[in-house]
Structure formats: structure tokens, C-alpha cells
């Protein structure tokens, strides 16, 4: 069983590292001082949207608020960092329309977010509401064929080896074409907290239920022709 994250302890550690008072954090996040005090003392749980407001106001990756050792290792600038992800490793989001694996989740404040996506929706109606998030996005089709729908352009078909770079502030949706496996490497700029909030429509429910916003597990890679 994974240890329970304590966003309050992480919030206090980051606040003290930056030399801010609760009043300053309140000004930056729009949350009352009394609420922040209760959070820091683990007397109040926050919904995902409030955690996202804190990460944005403090200019930190939302993952900092879930780090188990944040109090012992406060946020700092580092150089020469790296992360190795073995096949199938990473934080994952699983839904009926897609499966996302996020490599390098232990690196905080990343300049871009890599995602390996398994596309499952076979129509725009099945995908549902288009996704929008700040920044830009690069997508490279690793396997299969997709139609990329946006709210400003006609759908474009991309096959294995094709790629596209686009403004992810546009509404967009990946739809699988054909019956075989369909996987895309997507690289997104912008804050990770906003990206996960936009992509994982159940994230707020997960955090409200005192669970991590996404599960961490080892997901085996699907290959063409596998059952």
C-alpha cells in the first residue's frame, strides 16, 4: 500500500523555503489564511482544483504537494538531473477512451511533459468533449493510425511515423482509426497540474476521495498482433 501523501507538510516546506507568510500564500492563491493554516496542520483536505490553485500560486509542480520527502528536501534548483523509465513504467491514467503513461514523474517542475498515449476512442462522439490546455503539443504516431480533431481545422489523419506540432489551447481530440493498437508519443509544454486537470476528467474526484489524482503502476506495452 502506498504511503498517504501530506500536501500540508509539503506546502509548509515550500512556503518556508521561499520565506513567505501564510498571508502571502493567501494573496497568491486566493485561499483564506484560515484554510491554509488548517491544510498545513493536516486538519483539512483539499479538492484537486484547490491543490492546482496552490501549485500555480506558488509556481511549483503539483507533484511537489504529493512528494513524501518534501519537508526534508525543499524545492531547489538543480542541474544535471535525469530520469530513466523502463518499458511500461510511469504514472498512468486509464479510461475507456485512452490510456496515458507519464514517464519521469519523479522530476518536478519539468519544462515539458512527455506522455505515451494508447488511443482507444474510435469516434469523436466516443471521445467526448475536446481537451484544451495551455502551451503547445508535439505528437508522434508510434503505432497505428489516428485522426486528430481540432476546433479550428478539419480532422487530419496521421499514420505510423507521422507527427504534428500544434497549439494545445485549441480544443483537440485523438481518435483511433482501424482495429489494431494505436499509440502516440505526445510532448506537451505548460504546467503539469493544468495538463493533468485537462486530461484526467476524474482527477478532482480522485483527490476529493483522498486518493492520488492518478495511479502509479506498471503497464505492459501492447504490441500489434498481441491478444
C-alpha positions in Angstrom: 0.0 0.0 0.0 1.4 3.4 -1.0 2.0 5.9 1.9 -0.5 8.7 2.2 0.7 12.0 0.8 0.6 15.0 3.1 0.1 18.2 0.9 0.0 20.3 4.1 3.6 19.3 5.1 4.8 20.0 1.5 3.0 23.3 1.5 4.7 24.4 4.7 8.1 23.3 3.5 7.8 25.2 0.2 6.4 28.3 2.0 9.3 28.4 4.5 11.8 27.7 1.7 10.5 30.8 -0.1 10.3 32.9 3.1 6.6 33.6 2.7 4.0 34.1 5.3 0.5 32.5 5.2 -0.8 35.9 4.2 1.5 36.0 1.2 0.4 32.5 0.1 -3.2 33.5 0.6 -2.7 36.5 -1.7 -1.1 34.3 -4.3 -3.7 31.5 -4.2 -6.9 33.3 -3.3 -7.4 30.9 -0.4 -8.2 32.2 3.1 -5.4 32.2 5.7 -7.5 30.0 8.0 -7.9 27.4 5.3 -4.2 27.3 4.5 -3.4 27.0 8.2 -5.7 24.0 8.5 -4.1 22.4 5.5 -0.6 22.9 6.8 -1.6 21.2 10.1 -3.3 18.3 8.2 -6.7 19.3 9.6 -8.3 19.9 6.2 -8.2 18.1 2.9 -8.4 20.0 -0.4 -10.1 19.2 -3.7 -8.0 18.9 -6.8 -8.9 22.4 -8.1 -7.6 24.0 -4.9 -4.4 22.0 -5.0 -4.0 23.2 -8.6 -4.5 26.8 -7.4 -1.8 26.3 -4.7 0.7 24.9 -7.2 0.0 27.7 -9.7 0.2 30.4 -7.0 3.4 29.1 -5.5 4.8 28.4 -9.0 5.6 24.8 -8.3 4.8 21.5 -9.9 1.6 20.0 -8.3 3.7 16.8 -7.7 5.6 18.7 -5.0 2.4 18.7 -2.9 2.3 14.9 -3.1 6.1 14.3 -2.5 6.7 12.2 0.6 10.0 13.8 1.4 9.1 17.5 0.6 9.7 18.6 4.2 13.2 17.0 4.2 14.2 18.1 0.7 12.7 21.5 -0.1 12.3 22.7 -3.6 15.6 23.8 -5.1 17.2 24.4 -8.5 19.4 21.6 -9.7 21.4 20.8 -12.8 22.4 17.6 -14.5 19.2 15.8 -13.4 17.9 12.8 -15.4 15.3 10.1 -15.3 15.2 6.6 -16.8 11.9 5.0 -17.5 11.8 1.3 -18.3 9.2 -0.2 -20.6 5.7 0.3 -19.2 6.9 2.3 -16.1 5.3 5.6 -15.1 2.3 7.2 -13.6 -0.8 6.1 -15.5 -4.3 7.3 -16.3 -6.7 4.7 -17.6 -10.1 5.4 -19.1 -12.4 3.8 -21.6 -11.2 6.2 -24.4 -7.5 6.3 -23.7 -4.6 5.1 -21.6 -1.8 7.6 -20.7 1.6 6.8 -19.2 3.6 9.7 -17.8 7.4 8.9 -17.6 9.8 10.8 -15.4 7.2 11.6 -12.7 9.8 11.9 -10.0 11.2 15.0 -11.8 9.4 18.1 -10.6 9.0 21.4 -12.4 9.7 19.9 -15.9 9.8 22.3 -18.8 7.8 19.8 -20.9 5.6 16.8 -20.2 6.2 13.5 -22.1 3.2 11.2 -22.4 2.8 7.8 -24.1 -0.9 7.5 -25.1 -2.8 4.5 -26.1 -5.8 5.8 -28.2 -9.0 3.8 -27.6 -11.8 6.1 -28.8 -12.8 5.3 -32.3 -15.1 8.3 -32.9 -15.3 11.9 -31.8 -18.6 11.1 -30.1 -17.0 8.4 -28.1 -14.1 10.6 -27.1 -16.5 13.3 -25.8 -15.5 16.9 -25.1 -12.3 18.1 -26.7 -9.3 18.7 -24.5 -7.7 22.2 -24.0 -4.7 23.1 -22.0 -2.1 25.9 -22.0 1.0 25.6 -24.1 1.9 23.7 -27.3 2.0 20.0 -28.1 4.0 17.7 -30.4 2.6 14.3 -31.2 4.4 11.4 -33.0 2.5 8.3 -34.0 4.3 5.3 -32.7 1.9 2.6 -33.8 -1.4 2.5 -35.8 -3.3 5.4 -37.3 -5.2 8.3 -35.8 -7.4 11.2 -36.8 -6.6 14.4 -34.9 -9.7 16.6 -34.5 -9.4 20.3 -33.5 -11.9 23.1 -33.2 -10.1 25.3 -35.8 -9.1 22.8 -38.5 -10.6 19.9 -40.4 -9.5 16.5 -39.0 -6.1 15.4 -40.1 -5.1 11.7 -40.5 -1.7 10.7 -39.1 -0.1 7.2 -39.7 2.8 5.5 -38.0 5.9 7.8 -38.3 3.8 10.9 -38.9 3.9 13.8 -36.5 2.3 17.1 -35.8 3.1 20.2 -33.7 0.1 22.4 -32.6 -1.3 25.0 -30.2 -2.8 22.9 -27.4 -5.0 25.8 -26.4 -7.2 24.7 -29.3 -9.8 22.0 -28.5 -8.3 18.7 -29.7 -9.1 15.0 -29.6 -7.2 11.9 -30.8 -9.3 9.2 -32.4 -8.1 5.8 -33.4 -8.6 4.6 -37.0 -8.8 0.9 -37.7 -8.8 -2.1 -35.3 -5.2 -2.5 -34.3 -3.3 -1.0 -31.4 -2.8 2.8 -31.7 -0.1 4.6 -29.6 1.2 8.2 -29.7 4.1 9.9 -28.1 2.9 13.3 -27.0 5.2 16.1 -25.7 3.4 19.0 -24.0 4.6 22.3 -22.7 2.8 24.1 -19.8 2.3 23.3 -16.1 1.8 19.6 -15.4 -1.0 20.3 -13.0 -3.1 22.1 -15.7 -2.3 19.3 -18.2 -3.5 16.5 -15.9 -6.6 18.5 -14.9 -7.5 18.9 -18.5 -6.8 15.3 -19.5 -8.0 13.4 -16.4 -11.6 14.4 -16.1 -11.9 12.3 -12.9 -8.9 13.8 -11.2 -10.9 16.0 -8.9 -13.0 13.1 -7.7 -9.9 11.1 -7.0 -8.3 13.7 -4.8 -11.5 14.5 -3.1 -11.7 10.8 -2.1 -8.2 11.2 -0.5 -6.6 9.2 -3.3 -3.7 10.2 -5.6 -5.0 12.1 -8.7 -3.7 9.3 -10.8 -2.5 5.8 -10.0 1.1 4.6 -10.3 1.5 1.2 -11.8 3.5 -0.8 -14.3 1.6 -1.1 -17.5 2.8 -3.6 -20.1 3.2 -2.5 -23.6 0.7 -3.7 -26.1 2.1 -4.9 -29.4 0.5 -5.4 -32.8 -0.9 -8.9 -33.0 -1.0 -9.5 -29.2 -4.1 -10.7 -27.6 
